[in-house]
Amino acid sequence: MARIVKEAEHTARRNEILDAALRLVYSKGYGKMTVQDILDELGISKGAFYHYFDSKANVLEALIERMVVEQVEPLLLSVVRDPHLTALEKLQGYFDTAVSWKTSEKALMLELVKVWYSDENALARQKMMALMVKHVTPLFMEIIHQGVREGVFTTPSPEYASQVIINLVQPLGDTFAQMLLSEEATHSHALQRAEMIVVAYNDAVERILGAPKGSIHLMDTEILKEWFPSDDTRPSQSKTFAEEAGISGYHSP
């Protein structure tokens, strides 16, 4: 019983540190946040902090892992385990749900992407990718097996197909992240390029699954516009990070 209590206390204190770090990311940005800021926010010592986390980068990794496990995965499970949906509906729902969640957390995503793709976080990205593969592969396999039974997917190996798709789709996010980090995101052609990239990925996923052409849509054009707005819809540069808001499947507008 004592061990269970200690584990609960450890988890609670760890979450308090993550909660404080998240508040600071929103209020001042990850780049400007320091370990000392977290200590001051909670009134704890450096020793107490380092008992739970090795570094500020380790906090970032833990924040993202917690969001995936506690927020994203339950949403995806509700789609995958819905007995009333076909395999194609589940797959589309999966993409829509994942992208919609990112859009709902757009301000946080844009802040984190600035540091997530820095060289110093390369190892953390690899570890997070491994975590995603571990959590997501069973969900994809479940959908693909159902699709094979329904006759809409013809892939002979659902397990390997799911792994290939996960490793294929991840670079899509990386590509968009690099676009957002560069000046390209401010150019009028950015939206058109993003649309063309998504169409290419749609086709690739359909080919891997042996799905009907035009049946899979990773992102919706209207959602892409939220990330790569045209000049007339681009938010004012005077907006603060906290004021920023705001990806679903790909359907023609």
JOVEN-V956054 format. One line per field, one symbol per residue. phi: phi as a letter, one per 20 degrees, with the letter a starting at -180 (. if undefined). psi: psi as a letter, one per 30 degrees, with the letter a starting at -180 (. if undefined). burial: 1 if it has 16 or more other C-alpha atoms within 10 Angstrom, else 0. A space follows every 50 residues. Layout:
phi=???
psi=???
burial=???
//
This chain:
phi=.fffffffffffffffffffffffffecnfgefcffgffffdmdefgfff fdcfaffffggffffffffedfgfffffffeffeeffffffffffgffff ffffdggfffffffdfdfgfdgffffffffffffeegfffgfffgfffff neddffcgfffffffgfefgffffffffffeefgfeefefffffffffgf fgffffffemegfneccfbegffgffecffgfdffffffegfefcn.efd dff
psi=eeeeeeeeeeeeeeeeeeeeeeeeeeefkeefkleeeeeeefhlleeeef fekfleeeeeeeeeeeeeefeeeeeeefeegjffkleeeeeeeeeeeeee eeefheeeeeeefefeglefgeeeeeeeeeeeeeeeeeeeeeeeeeeeef gfkgkfieeeeeeeeefeeefeeeeeeeeeflfefflffeeeeeeeeeee eeeeeeeefhlkkgfkjelkeeeeffeilleffklkffkleffka.kaaj kk.
burial=00000000000001101101110111001100110001100000000010 01100110111110100100011011001100000111111111111111 11100111111101011000100110010001100110111111111100 01111001101110110010010001111100001100011001100110 11111101111000111111111111111100000000001000011111 000
//
